[in-house]
Amino acid sequence: MGKLLLTGRLILRDLRRRPGEALMLLLAVTVSTAGLALGVATNNAVTTGYLKTRAATLGPDITAITTAGDPSPVAEALADTPGVAAQGRPVFAFTTAVRAHGRTAGSSVEGRDTSPSAVDRPLVTSGTWVRPGGAVLERGFAEALGVHVGDRVTIGGRGYPVVGTAISAATPVYPWSNWAQGPGPDDYGGRIWLTTADTRTAAGDTPGVYQIHLRLTDPAAALRWRDTEFPREARGAAWVNTPTWQTVLRTDTNMIRETQPALVVGGWLLAVAATVTLAALATTRAARDHRRAAVLKAVGAGPRTVTAVLLTQHLLLTVLATALGLAAGALAAPHLVDPSDGLLSTVSPPDADTVTAAVLLAVMVAAVGAIGPAVRAARGSTVHALADPAHRPPHHPRLNAVTAYLPTPLLLGVRLLARRPGRAFLASAGTAATTVMVTAMLTWRTELDATPAFRRYGPIEVRTDRTGQVLLAVTLALVALSTLNTMLLGRSTAIQSRRALTVTRTLGATPGQVVTAHCVAQLLTAVPGVAAGIPVGIGLYWIFGTPVTPPGSWLLTAALVTLLAVGALTALPAWAHTRSPAGRALDAEPA
């Protein structure tokens, strides 16, 4: 009980005195786990949202689509087929261009009765259901067109007021909702419901199809039923297509084909940046933890107790950050996986795979960033830590010989880098993670520019826009973490090398040369990160997307901006530490 009380008091004292460090750790781990949780949970979120929508709208298990002028023989043959539990009335539908607010988009128009159907009852989300002279738009399609209840749409040269919006599970979400085209290369477009009479009038001479929605006694066997029980009479009619509910779900899942890799890969890259953040924080508080470990061992605490005291705060904050990241992922997943808003959004607890991935990531971040420094502090010499003698820098004869004739800033920068190679590796990894995401963003933009205009600005722009938003969000999060990491590493380097560089100043080095030396040390780690991040970013995009390469001028500009930002962010803390007189810096106690 005494050890727990001591640990609790020390944690509370640290949180009160340095809330900024705790907040940075919490934010870094939360952002990384949230990104990974979103990426892993998206498939489950699509399935959950679709199944909920399917249950609320009595979605069909199979839809028979025929171009026959008279659908009665097909409907009668289907009604007498074993395994059919319910059948809706044949729905006449045709494809046309819809115009609203100056925009034109392709859409299917379906004729419906004002009374509910036995199968496929679209759920009205605003306004009312169809009535003579009024149109109901699929909710995702209405949002893409910017149409609301009370606006007007033009169909076949006739204007119709929008009386409502609705969702349905009979077709995939917009932009793949148009199943009235008959045989064709694609099904891009939205979905509009009119009364049967209005649909016939709007169609005029335009050929259409009939859709017959079926519910089966065994929905899970829809594919087998279609291949074995579908009646020959129906197969012998005019063209018949028979998409199943599994086809609809698979097409809905296609909406996240590009956003999911961006989230999963981005989550792991954010984990790299979070690891650098924890390592930078551990470096900043290294001297403080060494003195605390020495005091605890001096009063009788063993290495295990000391390690537990130093690690508990990190572990508690990591657990809290993991929970927050999982909660953020669960709340955001329904909105992210349905960019056209065509499904009922459902917030469900994360599944086992999502929790496992998030916990694994958090443990990895905590292990790399906190366990090593804590163990080293616990195992260090008590007398040595209490005395706090000057730390003799490692001696590198060959390095000294190579750098002896370099300009002073470069000489000092190289030797600062050689003193802490582990920190240099972490800084390089963090820069590489950011460069990977920036490169992926530029590659996506290059692919978008190369896409034909009719596909770029057509219905498919819904998924394209969401992919761009996800890439931008992950990139901005990485840039923010990298900015924080660069400043933290620059500050910790300035603190730990303050005495050594102050001696250098007394020997004739100017404050400007000292600041430049810090920048050189940081830039020497950033250059390999940028050089590695660019090809890795292009390669990852090629794996999950299209093999395109951004222009060389874009990549060069991104690399130069990254290096300039690293130099500027490193110069700020270094400049702050050179403002104090050399004598005061030599007399000051270590931070």
N, C-alpha and C positions, 0 to 999 in steps of 0.2 A: 504493500500500500504506500509506503514511503517513497519508493521509486516512481510510482505512478503520479503521486502528488508533485514530486520534484519535476518530473517531465512536463506535467500540465502547467505548472507555474512558469517554467522556462519558455514553453511555447507561447503562453499568453503574453509574457514579457516581450518576446521577439515580435509578436504580432502588433503590440501596442507601439513599440519603438520603431519598427520598420514595416509598416503596412504595405508600402510600395513593392517590396520584394515579394511578399506573399501574393499580392494582386497580380504581379507579372507572371509568377509561376502558375497561378490559377488560370489566367487567361491563355497562356501558351498551351497548357495541356488540354484545356476545354476546347479551344479552337481545333486542335489536331484530332482529338477524339470525335468531335462533332462532324468534321469533314469525313473521316473514315466511316463513322456510323451511318451517315447519309448514303455513302456509296454502297455499303453492304446491305442496307435496309431497303433500297429502292425497289428491288424485285418484289419483295414481300409487300411493300406498300401498294404497288400496282395491283397485285393479286387481291389484296384485302379491299381496296377501293372498288375494283370491278365486281367482286362477289357481292359486296354490299349493294352496289347499284343494280346488279342482276336480280337480287332478291327483292329489292324495293319496286322494280318495274316489271316483274314477271318475265324476265328476259328469256328468249327462246334458246333451246338447245341446238336446234338446226333451223336454218332459213333456206327454203327452196325458192330459188329465183329463176323464173322462166320467161322467155320471150313469146310464148304462145299467145295468140290473140284471145283465146278462151281458156282461162285457167281451170275451169270446172273439172275436166277429166283428171288433171294432175291433183287437184284438191281432193276429189273423191277417192282416187287411188291411195293417197297418203292417209286419208281418214280410216281406211280399212286395213292399214298395215299394222302388224303386231308391233308392240313397243311404243306406239304413239299414245300419250296420255291426254294431250289437249292440242287443239289446232285453231289458229286464228283465221279470220276471213281473208281471202286474197286481197292484197293491198296493191293498187295500181300506183306506179311511180315512174318518173321520167327524169332525165338529166337536162339541166338548162343553166343559163347564166343569170345570176342574181345581182342586182345593182342596188347599192345603198350608200348614202353619203359620198357619192362620187366614186366609189370603189366597185369593181366587178369581180365576182368569184363564182366558180362552178359549184353546183349543188344539186342534190337529188330533191325532188318534190314528191311527197307521199300523200295520197288521199286517205283520210281517216274519217271514221264516224265520230259523232259527238259522244256516243256512249262508249264505255270501256270495252276493250277487246279481251278475248280469252287468253291471249298470249301477247306479250310486248305491250305494256301500258306505260308509255313515257311519263315520267314524273315531272309535273309542272313545278318549276323553281321560282317563277315570278309570273304575274298576270294570270291568265286563264287558259283553258284548253281551246282547241279549234272551234270556230263558229263561222257561219257563212260570211264571206268577205274578209276574214281575218286570218293571219299567218302566225304560226308558232315556230320559232327557230331553235335549233339545238343550242344549248347554252354556250358551248365553246365556240361555235360558229358565230353566234351573235356577238360575243366579246371580240373575236377577231375582226369583225366588220364594224365594231363600235356601235352596235344597234341595241336599243333598249325598248321596253314596252312603250308604245305610243308613237314610235318612229314608223317610217314607211319603207317598204322594199318593193322593188320592181321585178316582176317575174313574167316573162313572155310579153313584155310591153304593157302589162297591167300593174297598177299600184295596189299594194295591200298593206293595211295597218298591221303592225306587230302587236298581237294581243297577249303574247306570252313567250316564255322560254322554257325549255324542258331538257331532260337528259334521258338517255335510253342505253341499254346494254345490247341491243339487237345488232348494232354495228360498232366498229371501233370509234374512238374519240376523234374529233376533228384534228388533223386534216384528212383522215381516211374514212369518212363517214358515208361517202357516196357509193352505194351498192346498186344503183339503178342504171348503170351504164351498159349493162349487157357485156358481151365479150369485148375486151379492150386491154390496153397496156397497163392501166393503173386505176386507182379508185380515189384519186385526190378530190377533195371537195367537202362541202358541208351537208346539212340535212335540214329540210323544212317540211312542216306538216301543214296541209290545207284540208278542208272538207273534200270528200270524194267528188262532189259536183264542181267545186272550184278547181280541183286538180285537173279534171277533164277539160274544163274551159281553158285553163292556162296552158295545157299541153297542146291543144289544137291538133295539128297534123304530126306533131313530134312523136316518134315511136317510143313506147315505154316497155316496162316489164311488170310482172306480178311477183310479189313477195308473199310467201306462205310461211308463217312462223309456226314452229312445232315445239311442243314440250314432250320429252320422252319419259318413260317409266324409269329408265336408268340413264340419267344425264351423263354419268362418267363414261358410258359406253357409246357416246355419240359417234365417234369415228367408226367403231365397229358396226354400228347400226347403219350408218350411211353406206358402208362398203358391202354389207351383206343383206340388209332388209329393205333397202330403198326399192320401191316397186318398179317393175319393168315398164308399166304403163307410163309412169312419170319419166323414165329414162328415154322413152320413145317419143316424147313430145318435143317441141322446139327447145332450143338451148336451155339447159337447166344447170344452175350452179348451186352447190349445197354447202356453204360455209357453216362451221360448227362454232359453238361458244368458245372452244379452245382456240380456234382461229382468231376470234375477236380478242381474246386475252393476249395471245402472242403478238398481235399487231399493236395493241395498247402498250405492251412492254417494249416494243420497238421505239417508242417515244423517248426512252431513256438510253438508247443504244450508245449515244455519244456522251451524255452527261454522266453516266455511271462510271466509266473509266476515269473521267476527269476528277470525280470525287474520290474514288479509291486511291488513284495515284497521288492526287493532291493531298489526301489525308496522310499518306506516308511521308510525302515531302514536308508537310507541316510538322510531322513528328520529328523529322530531322532538325527542322528549325527550332522546335520546342526543346529538343535535347541540347542544342547549342545555348538556348536561353538558360536552361538549368545549369549547364556547365559554367556559363558566364556568371550566374548568380553564386554558384559554389566558389568560383575563383574570387569573387568580390568579398565573400565572407570567410575566406580560407583562414586568414590570420585570426579573426574573431573566434572561429570554431576551434582552432588549435589552442588558443588560450583557455577557452571553456573546457576543452577536453583535459588540459593539464590541471586545471583547478579541480575538476571532478575526480581525476585519478589521485590527486594529492590528498583529498579527503576520504579516499577509500573505495571509490567506484572502480569496477573492473572494466576491461575493454568492451565487453558485451553491453554493459550498462551505458557506457559512453556512446557506443555506436547507436544504441536504441534512442538515446536522448537526441543525438544529432540528426537521426533519420526520421523520427516520429512526425515532426512537423511536415517534412516533405511528403511522407507517405499519406498523412491525413489530407493534405491539400491535393495530392494526386487522386486519392479516392473521391474527394468532393468534385474535382474537375472531371473525372471520368463519369460520374453520375450526371453532372451538368451537361457534358457532351452528349451522352446517350439521350437525355431528355430533349435537348435541342434537336438532335437528329430525328427523334420520334415525332416531334411537333412539326418539323419542317418537311419531312419526307412526303406526306400526302400532297402538299402544294407543289413540291418540286417535281414529282413524277407525273403530274397531270397538268402540263403547261397550258392546255386548252380548256381546262376546267370542265371537262365532260363527264367526270365521275363524282360520286359522293366522297368527299374528303373524310378520311377515317384516321384518327390518331390511335394507334395500337402500341402496346408495349414492344420494345425491341426483341427480336427472336434470339435464340441461343447463339447463332453465328455472329450476329452483330455485337452482342455482349462480349463474346470470346475475343473478337478482333479488337474491340475497344480496350478491354482489359490487358490484352497482350501488348498493345501499343503503349498504354500507360505504364505498364511494368518495365517495358524496354526503355522508355524515356526516363523514368525514375532511376532505373539501374545504372544507365550510362551517366546521367547527370548528377546523381546524389550519392549513390552507394560508395563509389570509389573514394571521393574526398572524405566522407565520413569515416570509412575504415582506416584511411591513412592518418587522419587526425587521432583516432582512438589508439592506434598502434605506435604513434610517435613517442619520443622520449619526454617524460614529464618535466624533468629538470631543464632540458633543452628548450621546451616550449615556454616554460615560465621565465627563463632567462632571456628569451627572445633575442639571441645574438644576431649579428649581421649575417645574412645568407650569402655565402660565397658563390658567385656565378660559376657554372661549369666551364672548364678550360678546354678549348678546341684549338690545338696548335695549328692544324692544317687550315682550318677556317680562318684563323688569325693571319696566317701567311697569305691566303688567297685574297682577303679583304683589306690587307694593310694599305694598299695604294688606291683604294676606292675613295671617292669624295666622302667627306665626313657624314652627311645625312645617310648616304647609302650604307656606309660602313656600320654606323650605329643601328640602322634598321635591320640589316642582315644578322647582326649579333643579337638583337632583341628577339628576332624570330628563332634563332638557334637555341636560345635559352629555354623556350617552352614549345617544343614541336607538337605536343598533344593539342595545345590550344590552337596552334596554326592549322592542324588537320580539321578540327571542329569548325573553325572559321571558314575554311575552304569548302567544307561540306555544306554549310549553311548557304554560302554564296552560290554553290552549284545547284542546290534545291530551288532557289529563287530563279536562277537563270533557266532551269529546265521549264518552269511554268511560264515564264515570259516568252521563251522560244515557242512553246506549244500555242500560246495565245497568238503570236505572230503567224505561225503556220496555219492556224484556223482562219485567221483573217485572209491569208493568201488563198486558201481553198475557197473561201466565200467569194472573193473577187473573181476567181476563175470559174465559178458556177454560172451557167447561163441565166440571163435575167428572168426568163419565164419560170425557172425553178426557184431562183433566189427570192423573188418577190411574190411568189404564188403561195398556196396554202402551206407548203413545207416550211415557210419562214417561222411558223410557230415553234417547231423543234429547234431550228437554227438559232433563233433568238434566245431560247432557254439555254442552249449549249454555250453560247457566247456569254450569257450572264453568269453561268457557273464558272467558266474559265476565268472571267474577270474577277469574280468574288474570291476564288482560291488564290489567284495571282496577287490581288491586293492584300489578302491576309498574309501571304508569304512575304510580300514587300514590307508590310508593317512589322512582322516578326524579325525580318532580317535587319531592318533599321534599328530596332531595339537591341538586337544582338550585337550589331556593329558598335553601337554606343557603349553597351555594357563591356564588351571586350576591350574597346579602346580605353575606357575608364579603368578597368582592372589592370591593364597593361601599364597605364600611366602611374597608378598607385604603386604597383609592385616594383616598377623600375625607377621610381622617383629618386631614391637615394643614389643609385648608380648613375643616373643621368645628371643628377645635381653635381656629383663629383666631376662628371664630364664637363659641365658648365663652368666649374671652377678652373678647369684646365684650358678653357678658351672657347668652348662650343657656345654658340649663340642660342637664345630661345627659339629662333626660327629654325635652326638646324635640328634642334631636339624635336620640335613639332613635325618637321619633315621626316625625321627618322621613324616616328610613330606611324606616319602615313605610309612610308615605304614598307614597314613590317606588315601592315595590314594589307596593302596592295599586293605584296608578294604572295600572300595566301589567297587573295581574291582572283588573281589572274588564272591560276590552274582551275579554280572553281568555275569561272566563266568559260574557259576553254573546254572543260569537260561537259558543262551544262548544255551548251548549244547543240552538239551532236546527239546527246542523250535525249534532249527535248524533241528534236526532230525524229529520232528513232522511235520514241514512245508514241508520238502522234502517228507515225506510219503504221505501227502495230494496230492501233485502235481506230485509225481514220484512213485518210487517203494519202498516198505517197506524193506529197508536194513539198517544195522547199521554198522558204521565204527568200526574197531578194537579199543579196549580200549586203546591200546598203542598210537594210533594216537590221540585220543581225549585227553589223558593225556598230550601228548607232546604239542598239540596246547594250552591247558590251561596253562601249565607252561611257554611256550614262551610268551603268552599274558601277564601273570602276571610279568614276568621278564622285558618285554618291558615297561609296565606301571611303574614299579619301577625305571628303568633306566631313562625314560623320565621325571619323577618327580624329580629325584635327581639332574638333571642338573640345573634348575632354583633355587632350594633350595640351592645348593652348591654355586651358584653365589651370593646369598644374605647373606651367612655366611662369605664371604671373607672380608667384611668391618668391621672395629672395632666396638665394641658394643657402645662406646660413640658417634661415628658419626651416627650410626643408630638411637640412641635415640634423637639426635638433629635434624635429617633430617626432612624435611616437608613430609607429606604423599603424595604418588604419585597420 
